Amino acid sequence: MHILLVGLNHKTAPLEVRERLAFPKEQMEAALPSLLESLGEAAILSTCNRTEVYGVTEDPDGAGRQVMNFLESHSGSPSGTVSPYL
């Protein structure tokens, strides 16, 4: 098993990207089930300066791509536009 972390913060992404990837408290519970489809266990940490997804997986490369897709989908961004900041 591997621990996976995919995220961004105030040093890696501009404010507009961080705002698109933020998870308001109201959305957190609804977001977790879709994230658990690609990770055995998962947690989302979202503050004003960072968004991070932690997970446990046996396939860190595949799960990392799925988490990036999950974050892009959540943000409503076109594919590939968020990944440079993660």
N, C-alpha and C positions, 0 to 999 in steps of 0.2 A: 504494500500500500504506500501511496505517496500523498503528501500534503501539497495541495495546489493553492497558489495565491495569484489572482489576476486582479489588477487594480490600477488606479491612477490617483494622482494627488496634485497639490498646488505647484509642485516642481516639474511635473511631467505633462500637464495639460492646462490650456487656458481656461478661464472662468466659464466661457460659453459651453465648452465640452463638459466640464465638471457639472454644470447645471443640468445638462441633458441626461447625464448618467446618474444623477442623484435619485435616491429612492425615498420618497416621503413615507412617513410612518404608515399611512393608510394603504400604500401599495406593497409594503414589505411582505405581508402575509400571503397576498395573492401571487407574488413573484416566486416565492420559494418552491412550490410544487413543480413548476416547469424547470427550475434549476436542478432539482433532485432527479430529474430524468437522466442527467448526464453525470451526476456525482452521487457517491454513496451517502455522503453527509455533506451539508453545506451551511454556510452562514454568510450573510451580507452585512457589511459595515459601511454605513453611509453617513458622512458628516458634511459640514460646509466646505471642507477642504479635500475630502477624499471619498472614493467609493472603492471598496475592495470586496471580492468574492473569495471566500476560503472554501476549500473542499477536500474530500478524501477520494482518491481514485486509484485504480490500477493502471490506467492509461493516461499519464499526465499530458502528453502531446494532444491526443484526441479530445480529452476533456477541456484542455486549455482553449482549443479552437471552438468547442461548443459553448464555453463560457463567453468567449469573445462574441460569438453570434448572439447569445442571449443578451449581452449588454447592448449590442448594436440594435437588436430588436426592441429592447426596452426604451432606448433613446429615440427610436424612430429615425435613426441615421442610415444612410445608404451603406451597403456592405463595404468594408475596408476603410471607412472614414474615421472610425474610432480607434481601430487597432494600433495605429502609430503612437497613440498616447498611453497604451496599456503596457 
